[in-house]
Amino acid sequence: MLSNNLKNALPSTDELPCSDDTPVDNEEQNLLPNILLFLLNSIWATRMDWYFGVDMGVYHTTGINPRVPVVPDAFLSVGVERKKGGKSRKSYAVWEENDVVPILTLEMVSQTPGGEYDEKMEIYTKLGVLYYVIYNPEFWRRDQHQPFELYKLVDGEYQLQIGEPYWMSEIGLGIGRYQGMVAGIGQEILSWYDEKSDRYLTPEEQIQQERQRAEQLAKYLRSIGVDPDNLPNK
């Protein structure tokens, strides 16, 4: 933990860029992390002690220069304000967040390798990120890895974990993949899971599920001679 004098000498997030301005080379790098964010907004709607950043610079003091960020495709911090001082963050500086480092980072491998398996893994190791997820659905054979890998920091080293969805007890969430629909198109999607490995449904899926239950109930009532549109009042 840095002393107050050292913290005072560090730049504020108002002075720092929000990212490294490196453009993504496929739409999934923005789409899938944002799906995780929107879902988490529903799951943890009443909690105000977390922040999920997408393509945002994380500034820290464990690298060469505190003005040089690492920019995950997404990251989750727990124990920080949803809105820092009531405002949206421009970037995430660990020294402005009570030294809370992200507990999870997500990197999505694209056509242009970005050091996900070596350089960034080393950065996150030094930073102390507990969970590191690498999602590589298209180029995993090229990189000689699996499409979905989750690493946990154990005794200062990342160890590949087995099982999917993988339950992260320190966070209270599981993460994994499923085949779903986005804007009418079927594709593989990342999602959050509960401790029983049940996938958290999106608000739209919850509405659809309730509609199907209502339709099933109406069908059953008709089968026993009851008109669901003219039920007697109590």
KEMAR-730233 format. One record per residue (C-alpha): residue number from 1; residue in three letters; x, y, z. Coordinates in steps of 0.001 Angstrom, whole numbers. Each point is the difference from the previous one (the first is absolute). Layout:
BEGIN
<palum NUM, "ALA", <X, Y, Z>>;
...
This chain:
BEGIN
<palum 1, "MET", <0, 0, 0>>;
<palum 2, "LEU", <1333, 3407, -950>>;
<palum 3, "SER", <591, 2788, 2498>>;
<palum 4, "ASN", <-2097, 3157, -236>>;
<palum 5, "ASN", <3032, 1961, -1242>>;
<palum 6, "LEU", <528, -2421, -2873>>;
<palum 7, "LYS", <-3709, 28, -829>>;
<palum 8, "ASN", <-17, 3774, -88>>;
<palum 9, "ALA", <2814, -83, -2560>>;
<palum 10, "LEU", <-1969, -2260, -2341>>;
<palum 11, "PRO", <-2203, 1414, -2774>>;
<palum 12, "SER", <-3778, 88, 416>>;
<palum 13, "THR", <-2369, -1755, -2363>>;
<palum 14, "ASP", <-1000, 3418, -1338>>;
<palum 15, "GLU", <3517, 252, -1450>>;
<palum 16, "LEU", <172, -3524, -1394>>;
<palum 17, "PRO", <-1421, -1415, -3259>>;
<palum 18, "CYS", <-2960, -2335, 388>>;
<palum 19, "SER", <1683, -2695, -2133>>;
<palum 20, "ASP", <2989, -574, -2254>>;
<palum 21, "ASP", <-2088, 938, -3078>>;
<palum 22, "THR", <799, -3335, -1639>>;
<palum 23, "PRO", <-3012, -886, -2168>>;
<palum 24, "VAL", <-1570, -3434, 378>>;
<palum 25, "ASP", <219, -2150, -3106>>;
<palum 26, "ASN", <-3336, -1779, 395>>;
<palum 27, "GLU", <-3415, 924, 1360>>;
<palum 28, "GLU", <-27, -2813, 2573>>;
<palum 29, "GLN", <2627, 1817, 2081>>;
<palum 30, "ASN", <-2570, 2666, 802>>;
<palum 31, "LEU", <-3190, -2039, -232>>;
<palum 32, "LEU", <704, -2911, 2331>>;
<palum 33, "PRO", <1495, 2016, 2899>>;
<palum 34, "ASN", <-2954, 2371, -176>>;
<palum 35, "ILE", <-2404, -2939, 180>>;
<palum 36, "LEU", <1755, -1022, 3235>>;
<palum 37, "LEU", <-311, 3575, 1272>>;
<palum 38, "PHE", <-3716, 305, -787>>;
<palum 39, "LEU", <-689, -3360, 1623>>;
<palum 40, "LEU", <1956, 954, 3116>>;
<palum 41, "ASN", <-2027, 3213, 201>>;
<palum 42, "SER", <-3013, -2261, 426>>;
<palum 43, "ILE", <1558, -2603, 2320>>;
<palum 44, "TRP", <1591, 2550, 2346>>;
<palum 45, "ALA", <-2516, 2794, -527>>;
<palum 46, "THR", <-245, 777, 3718>>;
<palum 47, "ARG", <3725, -186, 709>>;
<palum 48, "MET", <2053, 3184, -134>>;
<palum 49, "ASP", <3421, -1520, 768>>;
<palum 50, "TRP", <1203, -1111, -3405>>;
<palum 51, "TYR", <1159, 1308, -3337>>;
<palum 52, "PHE", <229, -1727, -3374>>;
<palum 53, "GLY", <2127, 1767, -2602>>;
<palum 54, "VAL", <51, -700, -3737>>;
<palum 55, "ASP", <3044, 945, -2088>>;
<palum 56, "MET", <1141, 2414, 2714>>;
<palum 57, "GLY", <3515, 832, 1076>>;
<palum 58, "VAL", <1064, -1405, 3375>>;
<palum 59, "TYR", <2827, 2099, 1431>>;
<palum 60, "HIS", <2209, -1535, 2659>>;
<palum 61, "THR", <3414, 296, 1621>>;
<palum 62, "THR", <1227, -3551, -567>>;
<palum 63, "GLY", <1211, 679, -3548>>;
<palum 64, "ILE", <2734, 2102, -1572>>;
<palum 65, "ASN", <-1937, 3267, 97>>;
<palum 66, "PRO", <-3268, 845, 1815>>;
<palum 67, "ARG", <-1036, 2043, -3048>>;
<palum 68, "VAL", <13, -3126, -2194>>;
<palum 69, "PRO", <-3222, -1980, 476>>;
<palum 70, "VAL", <-907, -3567, -641>>;
<palum 71, "VAL", <-3285, -103, -1916>>;
<palum 72, "PRO", <-1989, -3213, 484>>;
<palum 73, "ASP", <-2950, -700, -2249>>;
<palum 74, "ALA", <-1905, -45, 3295>>;
<palum 75, "PHE", <698, -32, 3726>>;
<palum 76, "LEU", <-1935, -310, 3241>>;
<palum 77, "SER", <875, 1699, 3281>>;
<palum 78, "VAL", <-1842, -727, 3234>>;
<palum 79, "GLY", <57, 2329, 2995>>;
<palum 80, "VAL", <-80, 3251, -1952>>;
<palum 81, "GLU", <-2736, 2495, -834>>;
<palum 82, "ARG", <-2275, -688, -2960>>;
<palum 83, "LYS", <273, 3710, -794>>;
<palum 84, "LYS", <3244, 1491, 1278>>;
<palum 85, "GLY", <-1011, 3140, 1869>>;
<palum 86, "GLY", <-3365, -254, -1723>>;
<palum 87, "LYS", <1571, 355, -3449>>;
<palum 88, "SER", <960, -2343, -2814>>;
<palum 89, "ARG", <3640, -1066, -129>>;
<palum 90, "LYS", <2258, 1111, -2840>>;
<palum 91, "SER", <2546, -2622, 979>>;
<palum 92, "TYR", <852, -2183, 2982>>;
<palum 93, "ALA", <3011, 999, 2102>>;
<palum 94, "VAL", <666, -2484, 2783>>;
<palum 95, "TRP", <1404, 2721, 2282>>;
<palum 96, "GLU", <-3322, 1886, -237>>;
<palum 97, "GLU", <-2015, -3130, 839>>;
<palum 98, "ASN", <1372, -669, 3502>>;
<palum 99, "ASP", <2590, -2265, -1652>>;
<palum 100, "VAL", <-2700, -2430, -1150>>;
<palum 101, "VAL", <1310, -1847, -3055>>;
<palum 102, "PRO", <-2388, -1781, -2369>>;
<palum 103, "ILE", <-926, -3436, 1286>>;
<palum 104, "LEU", <-672, -1244, -3527>>;
<palum 105, "THR", <1254, 967, -3440>>;
<palum 106, "LEU", <-1192, -1235, -3384>>;
<palum 107, "GLU", <2046, -37, -3179>>;
<palum 108, "MET", <-1466, -997, -3365>>;
<palum 109, "VAL", <2570, -1233, -2482>>;
<palum 110, "SER", <-347, 1457, -3470>>;
<palum 111, "GLN", <1632, -416, -3382>>;
<palum 112, "THR", <2927, 2106, 1183>>;
<palum 113, "PRO", <1505, -1654, 3107>>;
<palum 114, "GLY", <185, 2420, 2916>>;
<palum 115, "GLY", <2238, -1822, 2445>>;
<palum 116, "GLU", <-2935, -1579, 1835>>;
<palum 117, "TYR", <1947, -3138, 919>>;
<palum 118, "ASP", <3250, 1650, 1021>>;
<palum 119, "GLU", <373, 3793, 284>>;
<palum 120, "LYS", <-3448, 724, 1409>>;
<palum 121, "MET", <106, -3071, 2187>>;
<palum 122, "GLU", <3211, 1336, 1544>>;
<palum 123, "ILE", <-1553, 3442, 511>>;
<palum 124, "TYR", <-3056, -1457, 1725>>;
<palum 125, "THR", <2208, -2236, 2134>>;
<palum 126, "LYS", <1972, 2995, 1306>>;
<palum 127, "LEU", <-3202, 2004, 449>>;
<palum 128, "GLY", <-1544, -2820, 2026>>;
<palum 129, "VAL", <-3127, -698, -2059>>;
<palum 130, "LEU", <-1541, -3127, 1537>>;
<palum 131, "TYR", <-1783, -1346, -3089>>;
<palum 132, "TYR", <1110, 370, -3595>>;
<palum 133, "VAL", <-2284, -1214, -2803>>;
<palum 134, "ILE", <1267, -413, -3562>>;
<palum 135, "TYR", <-2706, -485, -2629>>;
<palum 136, "ASN", <1319, -1221, -3336>>;
<palum 137, "PRO", <-2825, -1556, -2060>>;
<palum 138, "GLU", <1559, 481, -3447>>;
<palum 139, "PHE", <3765, -220, 332>>;
<palum 140, "TRP", <510, -2525, 2796>>;
<palum 141, "ARG", <1532, -2594, -2323>>;
<palum 142, "ARG", <2431, 2589, -1353>>;
<palum 143, "ASP", <981, 928, 3549>>;
<palum 144, "GLN", <21, -3621, 1238>>;
<palum 145, "HIS", <-2407, 760, 2812>>;
<palum 146, "GLN", <-3632, -751, 799>>;
<palum 147, "PRO", <-2851, 2307, -1131>>;
<palum 148, "PHE", <-853, 863, 3621>>;
<palum 149, "GLU", <2614, 51, 2736>>;
<palum 150, "LEU", <-285, 1277, 3544>>;
<palum 151, "TYR", <3078, 520, 2148>>;
<palum 152, "LYS", <138, 575, 3747>>;
<palum 153, "LEU", <2886, 1700, 1764>>;
<palum 154, "VAL", <1385, -2498, 2510>>;
<palum 155, "ASP", <3183, 810, 1946>>;
<palum 156, "GLY", <964, 2660, -2505>>;
<palum 157, "GLU", <-512, -2127, -3125>>;
<palum 158, "TYR", <-2956, -556, -2310>>;
<palum 159, "GLN", <-1336, -3532, -5>>;
<palum 160, "LEU", <-2445, -1193, -2652>>;
<palum 161, "GLN", <-3286, -1049, 1588>>;
<palum 162, "ILE", <-2178, -2885, -1117>>;
<palum 163, "GLY", <-3764, 91, -472>>;
<palum 164, "GLU", <-2519, 2163, -1800>>;
<palum 165, "PRO", <-1902, 1911, 1033>>;
<palum 166, "TYR", <2620, 703, 2654>>;
<palum 167, "TRP", <-1236, 1141, 3410>>;
<palum 168, "MET", <2048, 2861, 1483>>;
<palum 169, "SER", <-876, -153, 3678>>;
<palum 170, "GLU", <1890, 3186, 875>>;
<palum 171, "ILE", <-2236, 1921, -2413>>;
<palum 172, "GLY", <-3215, -1956, 428>>;
<palum 173, "LEU", <-367, -564, -3738>>;
<palum 174, "GLY", <746, -2677, -2544>>;
<palum 175, "ILE", <1026, 685, -3585>>;
<palum 176, "GLY", <-272, -2080, -3140>>;
<palum 177, "ARG", <-1384, -264, -3531>>;
<palum 178, "TYR", <-3329, -926, -1562>>;
<palum 179, "GLN", <-1662, 33, -3400>>;
<palum 180, "GLY", <-2437, 2886, -126>>;
<palum 181, "MET", <-1524, 2663, -2182>>;
<palum 182, "VAL", <1171, 3564, -522>>;
<palum 183, "ALA", <-2226, 2205, -2159>>;
<palum 184, "GLY", <-1556, -3086, -1537>>;
<palum 185, "ILE", <3329, -1638, -809>>;
<palum 186, "GLY", <1141, -3182, 1702>>;
<palum 187, "GLN", <3505, 77, 1463>>;
<palum 188, "GLU", <2158, -973, 2948>>;
<palum 189, "ILE", <-347, 2428, 2898>>;
<palum 190, "LEU", <1777, 481, 3326>>;
<palum 191, "SER", <-2238, 93, 3042>>;
<palum 192, "TRP", <-140, 13, 3788>>;
<palum 193, "TYR", <-1186, -3080, 1932>>;
<palum 194, "ASP", <-1155, -698, 3539>>;
<palum 195, "GLU", <1518, -2488, 2436>>;
<palum 196, "LYS", <-2187, -2798, -1397>>;
<palum 197, "SER", <1438, 642, -3494>>;
<palum 198, "ASP", <-3327, 1445, -1147>>;
<palum 199, "ARG", <388, 2834, -2462>>;
<palum 200, "TYR", <-1360, 3397, 999>>;
<palum 201, "LEU", <-2683, 968, -2469>>;
<palum 202, "THR", <-123, 3402, -1627>>;
<palum 203, "PRO", <-3021, 2189, 838>>;
<palum 204, "GLU", <-1381, -770, -3474>>;
<palum 205, "GLU", <383, -3740, 600>>;
<palum 206, "GLN", <-1727, 329, 3380>>;
<palum 207, "ILE", <-2980, 1712, -1645>>;
<palum 208, "GLN", <-135, -2697, -2673>>;
<palum 209, "GLN", <185, -2719, 2663>>;
<palum 210, "GLU", <-2920, 1524, 1945>>;
<palum 211, "ARG", <-2007, 283, -3224>>;
<palum 212, "GLN", <600, -3673, -770>>;
<palum 213, "ARG", <-1059, -1004, 3522>>;
<palum 214, "ALA", <-3193, 2027, -348>>;
<palum 215, "GLU", <-734, -1632, -3362>>;
<palum 216, "GLN", <604, -3473, 1457>>;
<palum 217, "LEU", <-2323, 738, 2913>>;
<palum 218, "ALA", <-2695, 1276, -2353>>;
<palum 219, "LYS", <348, -3122, -2135>>;
<palum 220, "TYR", <-336, -2238, 3069>>;
<palum 221, "LEU", <-3082, 1855, 1245>>;
<palum 222, "ARG", <-1682, -389, -3374>>;
<palum 223, "SER", <819, -3729, 50>>;
<palum 224, "ILE", <-2040, -397, 3204>>;
<palum 225, "GLY", <-2870, 2106, -1281>>;
<palum 226, "VAL", <900, 3299, 1641>>;
<palum 227, "ASP", <60, 3217, -2037>>;
<palum 228, "PRO", <3150, 1876, 1106>>;
<palum 229, "ASP", <-1495, 3259, -1298>>;
<palum 230, "ASN", <-3056, -299, 2265>>;
<palum 231, "LEU", <1286, -1199, 3335>>;
<palum 232, "PRO", <-2332, 621, 2950>>;
<palum 233, "ASN", <962, 2831, 2344>>;
<palum 234, "LYS", <751, -889, 3578>>;
